[in-house]
Structures are given as C-alpha cells and as structure tokens.
Amino acid sequence: MVKVLFVCMGNICRSPTAHGVFRELVRREGLEDRIVIDSAGTHAYHVGNSPDRRAHATAVTRGIDLSDLCARQVEKEDFEYFDYILAMDEDNLATLRSQCQPQHACKVRLLLEFAPQRSECEVPDPYYGGAQGFEYVFDLVQDAAEGLLAHVRERLADSSREAETRQSVTRE
C-alpha cells in the first residue's frame, strides 16, 4: 500500500485538484486497493469547505469530480501515516518541513519533482486570479500526477518482487 497526501495552503484549490486528478488516474489503472490518496492544507482557513468553485469547474471540464472532497488541515499523524507528502510550492514545503519529525523528512517533497518535463518547480496559487490560472494549475498537476503514478507503480512492482522473493526463500 502506498499513501499519498497532496498539500497546499488552504486545501481548496491546488491540493484538491491534485487529489482528484491522481485519484482518477489511479482508478483508471485499477490501483484503488493499493494507493491511498488524500489532500490537506497547511493552514486552517477553509477547514470543512468544498473545493473552490473555479477549481471544481475546471476539473469538471476535464472529467474530474471534486465534489466529495472537503478541506482539512495537515495533522501531526499525517507525517507518520503517509509515504508521500507533496507540497505545491516552496512556502508550503517549508511549513511542512518545520512541522515534520526528522525521521519523516524524506517524505516531504514538491509535487512538480514528478514532472521533470516541466521547467516550473512550483504549482502557483490561482486563488486571486481568473479561470486561466486554474487551467494552468490543472495542466501542471496533470503532468505531475502522471509522473507520480509511474513512480508509484514502480515502487509497487518492487514491493511485489520483494514479496515474491521472500515467499520463495521461505518455501525452500
């Protein structure tokens, strides 16, 4: 099982978009039983709220449903539970790292590390902009989610091979 947490500031624009996009890719691959997905914010500004209407509208036009998502704030337990804690930008990455216990620091990364074809390092916050910003965020997130899924599939394949090796050694 691989567990992924997407994080932005308020958990109403970027991280729920990433959550929804990645969830759909995982569903298409039939990996829902092997990958856990969630999203959260570093701040409690919008706890309990649905995703921003503009993020939701953009997602709907791309075939992604965010209607079941609800904003929450990152909790201490998240650092223990999740294998990947993926921040949208450097500010949220720094906030996460300041909250993270040293043994879990390797889990905290930028989402766009999984989109090496992109020159951007951060997913910009579209909150104060117009529809074009949400479209751009969706494109960035889509590229990163595809790269992340390829990475996670490799990790799952490695774990399956290790389990098979352990089983064959045990039988001998």
MOWO-V307441 format. One record per run of one state. SS is the DSSP state (~ for helix, > for strand, _ for the rest). FROM is the first residue (numbers start at 0). TO is the last residue. If there is no record, write none. Layout:
{{SS | FROM | TO} {SS | FROM | TO}}
This chain:
{{_ | 0 | 0} {> | 1 | 7} {_ | 8 | 12} {~ | 13 | 28} {_ | 29 | 33} {> | 34 | 40} {_ | 41 | 51} {~ | 52 | 60} {_ | 61 | 71} {> | 72 | 72} {_ | 73 | 74} {~ | 75 | 80} {_ | 81 | 82} {> | 83 | 86} {_ | 87 | 88} {~ | 89 | 98} {_ | 99 | 100} {~ | 101 | 106} {> | 107 | 109} {~ | 110 | 113} {_ | 114 | 129} {~ | 130 | 170} {_ | 171 | 171}}
